[in-house]
Amino acid sequence: MNYKTFGGLLAVLVLFTGVGAFAFVGVAQGEGENASNRKIVVFKEGVSDSEKDAVLGALSQNRIKRLTRALSADVLENADASKLGELAKNPKVKRIDNDVIVYALSRTEELAKGGSQVGVAAAQVLPWGIDRIDAELVWLTGNSANPIKVGVIDTGISLSHPDLASNIKGSYNAISTKRSANDDNGHGSHVAGIVAALNNTAGVVGGAPQADLYAIKALSASGSGYLSDVIESIDWAIFKKLNVINMSLGTTADVQSFHDAVIRANNAGITVVAAAGNSGGAVNYPGAYNEVIGVSATDSTNTIASWSSRGPEVDLAAPGVSIYSTYKGSGYATLSGTSMASPHVAAAAALLMNRTIRPSEDANTNGKWEPAEIKARLQSTATDLGATGADPLYGAGLVNAFAAVQ
């Protein structure tokens, strides 16, 4: 298992020791509010659907959904523990993971109030966060991230929002594929606006105002959802050949199927950006994975927010306090959280990806940006904050989109 630091591995060993006769089907210690009554049964490669049905037997009645795009797995709900134990012994079953609950990572009290919503857009403003990362200076060079594809895995996006709609090029609802990915919470729309709100005359403008947005709904109206839906969302993004994924969500539980999905995205050339978390403690997953750019939150004085998660897994910092952006319906809101910091970095990544890679940056000598190269460039051009050099609060520093594309 590839963690960003040995310290991160120690934390996992301490926090996530399995319990019960079969550790791989038990609820991990430290899961707490992330625990659910659902399991992800991962089958070995080559097992057909009919074989899966036979292996599950009576447990088939507990199946919620079947994942087939990349991960061969069934999601079960309220399955008997003893039957799961027997299932885990089947030679066609690779493992059984906990289908933990994943949460949007904005400040709960602000999200509950909907921030400072307004129903009608006033004259366009340049949000302080977009200004702070110097994204607007990049636009003057003719780079607004068109046609970079950015997937927002979240509560959906307001599909009719006048400041977002024309940038939305695709959508998917992993919770219920027969329903739309319209945002019924507000969080996803807020995140999407930070990435790519239109540069028009009203409302706000995002860091990459001509990027192609993809609304990928994995979290419900409550701002939470199941890991299996997030995994399905990542695999949909791979299928659609997106360039960047933003995940302003997280869980304290390290689940192998989650890490595997992130690795698949990374191997497919997708730059994955994620919020560090709002506990003031350890970085959440997926932000803690080495293949992800984990982002902490700063305020208008370039100081880390007291609640921002921290640790050696933090790669970059970005504005995340009192951020004004689009909201559900046609509204706007001011919210705080590492949820708001992450899309600033996703926007910077999109702007950088839209610039031709130079030979000195092209570690793989293939003429195109790879996720590790995007990460390295954003880190090497970041504005150093806190202790000199990389540190657990700010990572390599405050992301600077203009410096990155120079």
C-alpha angles and dihedrals in degrees: 000000000000114000126173093243140006086244089061090053091052090052091052092049091052098042105037111045112148122239133205132042091301110040092193092061098038128092110264119240111253093030090111111148090012093067119108140173092249132096134196110222106202115202127206119258116281098025108139125223091251090052090050090054091050093048092050094046109166090003088072087085088063093056115120098177144342122234112209109148095090108329114064100216147127123219114221129193128204093355118172110259095224091051090049089052091055091044091055089061093057111113091225092058116086097190143317117241130193112254092220127191117259123203137207107248105224121113104282097217092053094046091050090056092043091237113256099328123193122189098210125046117242123206111312117273130195104236113232092241094056089048092048094056089046094234091145090062089059091056090060088065090058095258115124094150096262116184100010112127116228121186118205109203102196142091090324129264128271096258094199099043107133091220094051112022100089091052094052107100101168144000142197135186109210092181093059117001091200092062131071126259092237112145114252094173111042099231097096093047090051091051092046092053092055088054102042119353107157122268094233133121100279141061116350139326126231129225093254101030097179099042117124109251124211116196109215113180115205100139125068131230088278091063094248136091147159126289092232089063091050090050090049088050093053091050091049089053090052090049090052091048095235119180102215133022122198118200112184088177138085153172133209090225120093106215120183094220089056093051091046091054091051090049090052090053092047092050089050089059097256117143106223119205123184142176117257095220138256104250097095085234135080122350114264127233132291088025090061094058117104092231091059132075101234114205131203124198129249133188130227091280091057090250122136114254112252091237097046113117115243143189142110089299092070108106103176142000127226139171111291109151123093095350117178115212146134120303139190119307106008095315138117131219144182113234138164133211144095081276086074094044096054097061091053087062092043089055091049089050090052092051091048093047088054090061119081112258116243123226090247089057096041102093092168093045091222098121096244138088116264122196093252090051093050090050093048093049094048090049096046092052098041121119107253114239132179117000115016110273127002115347138171094257104049104012107210089345142262112342113248112195095187094051090047095056096044 
